[in-house]
Amino acid sequence: MGANAYSLTMWASILQEDCPNGDISADCLGLGDTQVTAAILSKDSGIFFGEALVQPLIDALQQPLSYTYHVHDGAPLTPGQPILTLLGTARAIVQLERPLLNCLQHLSGVASITHQFVSALNNPSIAIVDTRKTTPLWRKWEKKAVVAGGGKNHRMNLSDMILIKENHIQSFAHLNNNQTLSDCIANAKARYPQHLLEIELDSPDRLQDWDLTAADIIMFDNFDFHALQAASAYCRNRYPNALLEVSGNVTLDTVCHYSELPIDRIAIGRLTHSVRALDMSLLVQ
């Protein structure tokens, strides 16, 4: 199945989930082809994202609708601000209302929390990056929303880069093949020179156990702050060409504490895995 067909299938599935056998409420009121105008308004302060998704939803709905955006991706929103105006039949608009709002609210929530983290960190030399903790089949859109909020994307999928994590390391330890992890890292980089190689450290002791010269990125996972200070200074000196990444338990209240560390990026799962949707409403005028 091609990308375009897959996309159309996804949008059609979203609409089918919400309206599997017709909109019986609209049928009872006889709304039919009555032409109406509707506006989507923000009820929250935040960052908007989702400009490109209204057209594929309309295409999947297969009913005539026109629309005008009043804001664009990455724009700040305030309560009461118009986002989008729709013109079409009442039946089409009420059928589109909830799926469209769900998508816009969720993705704008991703952009908004990303913007909050970037603002709280207040250091443009350190990137706020996302993770693979995304909604199934929504990763592309959620990662675009992160960028709209001022963040940056980590890998898109398992094929994008070599990222050796704790479960890889534990599984590797069971192989008993007399190869050290340091050798394995060097061999992996030699095998895939066009891919970035990242290694996750779960303890400062690992810095003494392994040679990380081949690593492009060194991740400090769930280090306490004092250990992180020492580990990042050590790696900046010993591995000056490697990017240094922090992950684990970084919150909006604590992210500012990392702004003076010699690190390059902070990975935050909350950008996508537990987002509060930005409040919006659709009103027929």
JOVENCOR-V402262 format. One record per backbone hydrogen bond with DSSP energy under -0.5 kcal/mol. CO is the residue of the C=O (numbers start at 0). NH is the residue of the N-H. Records with the same first field share a line. If there is no record, write none. Layout:
BEGIN
CO->NH ; NH
END
This chain:
BEGIN
1->5
2->6
3->7
4->8
5->9
6->10
7->11
8->12
9->13
10->14
11->15
12->16
13->17
14->18
18->21
21->23
22->26
23->27
24->28
25->29 ; 30
26->29
30->33
31->90
33->89
35->87
36->284
37->85
38->40 ; 282
39->82 ; 83
40->280
41->79
45->76
47->73
49->52 ; 53
50->53
51->55
52->56
53->57
54->58
55->59
56->60
57->61 ; 62
63->88
65->86
67->84
71->74
74->47
76->45
77->80
80->41
82->69 ; 70
83->39
84->67
85->37
86->65
87->35
88->92
89->93
90->94
91->95
92->96
93->97
95->99
96->100
97->101
98->102
99->103
100->104
101->105
102->106
103->107
104->108 ; 277
105->109
106->110
107->46 ; 111
108->112
109->113
110->114
111->115
112->116
113->117
114->118
115->119
116->120
117->121
122->125
124->126
126->128 ; 265
127->151
128->267
131->133
134->137
137->141
138->142
139->143
140->144
141->145
142->146
143->147
144->148
145->150
146->149
151->129
156->159 ; 160
160->162
161->197
162->164
163->199
164->168
165->169
166->170
167->171
168->172
169->173
170->173
171->174
179->183
180->184
181->185
182->186
183->187
184->188
185->189
186->190
187->191
189->192
191->194
195->161
196->215 ; 216
197->163
198->218
199->201
200->220
202->205
203->206
204->207 ; 208
205->209
209->211
211->214
215->242
216->198 ; 218
217->244
218->200 ; 220
219->221 ; 246
223->227
224->228
225->229
226->230
227->231
228->232
229->233
230->234
231->235
232->236
233->237
234->238
238->241
242->217 ; 244
243->263 ; 264
244->219
245->266
246->221
248->250
250->254
253->256
254->257
255->258
257->260
260->262
263->126
264->245
265->128
266->247
267->270
268->271 ; 272
269->273
274->276
278->42 ; 43
280->40
282->38
END
